[in-house]
Amino acid sequence: MSDAAQPTAAEVRAAAEAVKTALDRHLAAVERRSGEDDPAVYEAFNQLAAAAEAYDELLYDRYDEVTPFEIPGGDDSLPPYAGPEEPHAVSVVIRRDYAVAEPQRLLAQAQRVEAAEYENAGLDDEAAATVPGALTILFGEFEPDEIATRHKEFGLTEGDSTLWVMAAEEAAEPGEWLEAPFEQLDPQYVVCRFDVSAVFDQDEDTESDDELDDDLVEMDGDDDVEPLDAER
């Protein structure tokens, strides 16, 4: 970073003062908390996390130093669980993203299904000729889990996915939420969630590359190490 783009010392000092203020507010919220999941404490925690992150970034940009603490969680974390202690029902909400990488493969698969299964079902003969129509046929024929395991066959490329398990006091009545199935999702009722993303793999690859670089440095410093066989 150039000197012109660096924060000033006054800006770093102001960020440090903001952390102190956020600490005081967080402590005050904790001292006044009305229960285990007091929203005021949760809000003060987020404000403290944001102030600490801002200070850490400015400190590093100006002085090439970091703080010795790390606040867990962040904007992507879930709020404290506030659902029933003994749920009598659960809702499982799944999102899976795909890119239509090979439209022709997708269309061909849908046309095969249409020819074999829907010949006399009264569907539009041109349903498999468009990407939306092909998706309708394939997702109507195959379970989502099967599509997830066979996505390459359908010309799809996996993106991020997430699964939320949400607690409920009781099961919904048949048809109760079908008109707006995702309208009343409350993150405070999420018991657990499971995320899959290529970002996680990239983080692991970066760590592995760093470890490999360290190993190479150690090998370079060892006169007794024989050169690796490049053809092995």
C-alpha positions in Angstrom: 0.0 0.0 0.0 1.4 3.4 -0.9 2.0 6.1 1.8 -0.8 8.2 0.2 -3.3 5.4 0.7 -2.3 4.6 4.3 -4.6 5.8 7.2 -3.3 8.6 9.3 -2.2 8.1 12.9 -5.3 10.1 13.9 -7.6 7.6 12.1 -5.9 4.7 13.9 -6.3 6.5 17.2 -10.0 7.2 16.5 -10.5 3.5 15.7 -8.9 2.5 19.0 -11.2 4.9 20.9 -14.1 3.3 19.1 -13.0 -0.1 20.3 -12.9 1.2 23.9 -16.3 2.7 23.6 -17.7 -0.6 22.1 -16.1 -2.5 25.0 -17.8 -0.3 27.6 -21.2 -0.7 25.8 -20.8 -4.4 25.6 -19.9 -4.7 29.3 -22.9 -2.5 30.2 -25.2 -4.6 28.1 -23.9 -7.8 29.7 -24.4 -6.3 33.2 -28.0 -5.4 32.3 -28.8 -8.5 30.4 -32.4 -9.7 30.8 -31.8 -13.3 29.9 -29.5 -15.8 28.3 -30.3 -14.6 24.7 -30.7 -10.8 25.4 -30.8 -9.1 22.0 -29.1 -6.0 23.4 -26.0 -8.2 24.3 -26.1 -9.7 20.8 -26.1 -6.2 19.2 -23.4 -4.9 21.5 -21.3 -8.0 20.6 -21.7 -7.3 16.9 -20.7 -3.6 17.4 -17.6 -4.6 19.3 -16.7 -7.1 16.6 -17.1 -4.5 13.9 -15.0 -1.9 15.8 -12.3 -4.4 16.6 -12.1 -5.5 13.0 -11.9 -1.9 11.7 -9.1 -1.1 14.2 -7.2 -4.2 13.3 -7.2 -3.3 9.6 -6.2 0.3 10.2 -3.5 -0.7 12.6 -2.0 -3.2 10.1 -2.3 -0.7 7.2 -0.5 2.1 9.2 2.0 0.2 11.3 2.1 -3.3 9.9 0.9 -4.6 13.3 -2.1 -6.7 14.4 -4.1 -7.2 17.6 -3.6 -10.3 19.7 -7.3 -11.2 19.9 -9.9 -12.6 17.5 -13.6 -12.3 18.0 -15.4 -15.4 16.8 -18.4 -15.3 14.6 -19.2 -12.3 12.4 -21.8 -11.1 9.9 -22.3 -14.6 8.6 -22.8 -16.3 12.0 -26.2 -17.2 13.3 -27.8 -15.4 16.2 -28.1 -17.2 19.5 -30.6 -20.1 19.4 -34.0 -18.9 20.8 -36.2 -21.8 19.8 -38.0 -24.4 22.0 -35.8 -26.4 24.3 -37.5 -29.6 23.2 -38.7 -29.1 19.7 -41.7 -31.3 18.6 -41.0 -30.7 14.9 -38.2 -29.6 12.6 -38.0 -28.0 9.2 -35.1 -28.7 6.9 -34.3 -25.9 4.5 -31.9 -26.6 1.7 -30.4 -24.3 -0.9 -28.1 -25.7 -3.7 -26.8 -23.5 -6.5 -25.8 -24.8 -9.9 -24.4 -23.2 -13.1 -25.8 -24.4 -16.4 -22.4 -25.2 -17.8 -23.5 -27.4 -20.7 -27.0 -26.4 -21.9 -27.0 -28.9 -24.8 -26.3 -31.8 -22.4 -29.1 -30.5 -20.1 -31.5 -30.4 -23.1 -30.5 -33.8 -24.3 -31.1 -35.4 -20.9 -34.5 -33.8 -20.6 -35.5 -34.9 -24.1 -34.6 -38.5 -23.2 -36.7 -38.3 -20.0 -39.6 -36.7 -21.9 -39.5 -39.4 -24.6 -39.4 -42.3 -22.1 -41.6 -41.1 -19.3 -43.9 -38.3 -20.5 -45.0 -39.4 -23.9 -48.6 -39.6 -22.9 -48.6 -37.2 -20.0 -50.0 -34.3 -21.9 -46.9 -32.1 -21.6 -46.0 -29.6 -24.3 -44.0 -31.4 -26.9 -41.5 -28.5 -26.9 -41.0 -28.5 -23.1 -37.5 -30.1 -23.4 -36.5 -27.6 -26.1 -35.7 -24.8 -23.7 -33.5 -24.6 -20.6 -36.4 -23.7 -18.2 -38.5 -26.6 -19.6 -35.6 -29.0 -19.4 -35.0 -28.0 -15.7 -38.7 -28.5 -15.0 -38.6 -32.0 -16.5 -35.4 -33.1 -14.8 -36.2 -31.7 -11.3 -39.7 -33.3 -11.7 -38.3 -36.7 -12.5 -35.3 -36.9 -10.2 -34.9 -36.3 -6.4 -32.8 -33.3 -5.5 -30.2 -35.5 -3.9 -29.9 -37.6 -7.1 -29.4 -34.5 -9.1 -26.7 -33.4 -6.7 -24.8 -36.6 -7.2 -25.3 -36.8 -11.0 -25.1 -33.0 -11.8 -22.4 -33.5 -14.3 -24.6 -35.8 -16.3 -27.1 -33.0 -16.6 -24.7 -30.4 -17.7 -24.6 -28.6 -14.3 -21.7 -27.4 -12.2 -22.1 -27.3 -8.4 -22.0 -23.9 -6.6 -22.4 -23.2 -2.9 -25.0 -25.1 -0.8 -26.4 -24.9 2.7 -28.7 -26.9 4.8 -30.5 -25.4 7.8 -32.3 -27.5 10.5 -34.9 -25.4 12.2 -36.8 -26.2 15.3 -40.6 -25.7 15.7 -43.0 -26.0 18.6 -45.3 -28.2 16.4 -45.5 -29.4 12.9 -47.3 -27.1 10.4 -50.7 -28.0 9.1 -50.9 -29.5 5.6 -50.7 -26.7 3.1 -50.2 -24.0 5.8 -47.0 -22.5 4.3 -47.0 -23.6 0.7 -47.9 -20.2 -0.7 -44.9 -18.6 0.9 -42.5 -21.4 2.1 -39.5 -19.1 2.8 -41.2 -16.0 4.2 -41.0 -16.7 7.9 -37.6 -18.2 8.3 -36.2 -17.2 11.7 -32.4 -17.6 12.1 -32.9 -17.8 15.9 -34.7 -21.1 15.4 -31.9 -22.7 13.5 -30.6 -25.7 15.5 -27.6 -26.3 13.2 -26.5 -25.6 9.6 -24.1 -27.2 7.2 -22.4 -25.2 4.4 -20.5 -26.4 1.4 -18.5 -24.0 -0.7 -15.4 -24.0 -3.0 -14.1 -21.1 -0.8 -13.4 -23.7 2.0 -11.4 -25.8 -0.4 -9.4 -22.7 -1.5 -8.6 -21.9 2.1 -7.3 -25.5 2.6 -5.3 -25.4 -0.6 -3.7 -22.1 0.5 -2.7 -23.6 3.8 -1.3 -26.7 2.1 0.7 -24.5 -0.3 2.1 -22.5 2.7 3.1 -25.8 4.4 4.8 -27.0 1.1 6.7 -23.7 0.8 8.0 -24.2 4.4 9.1 -27.7 3.6 10.9 -26.5 0.5 12.7 -23.9 2.5 13.8 -26.6 5.0 14.9 -28.9 2.1 16.9 -26.1 0.5 18.9 -25.6 3.6 19.8 -29.3 3.9 22.9 -30.2 1.9 22.2 -33.9 2.3 18.8 -33.9 0.6 18.9 -35.6 -2.8 17.1 -33.9 -5.7 13.6 -35.2 -6.4 13.1 -37.4 -9.5 11.0 -35.2 -11.8 9.5 -38.2 -13.6 8.3 -40.0 -10.5 
